[in-house]
């Protein structure tokens, strides 16, 4: 007898803006505007990778969409820098 099929998809914790656009329909320019206006905060909805590039937190985005309270993405509550 074979094993039952399981969902083997991997969910990314952080995604680049191009992938975020493909997943949500939100264009990179709109992401930058929301960051500039303070709608999305570093350490909550996004982080910066070691090269300084924005990486969107899918969990942070889902919390924002659902209107749930913000939760820091790492213990210090700041970005990765």
Order of alpha helices (4+ residues) and beta strands (2+ residues): beta-alpha-alpha-beta-beta-alpha
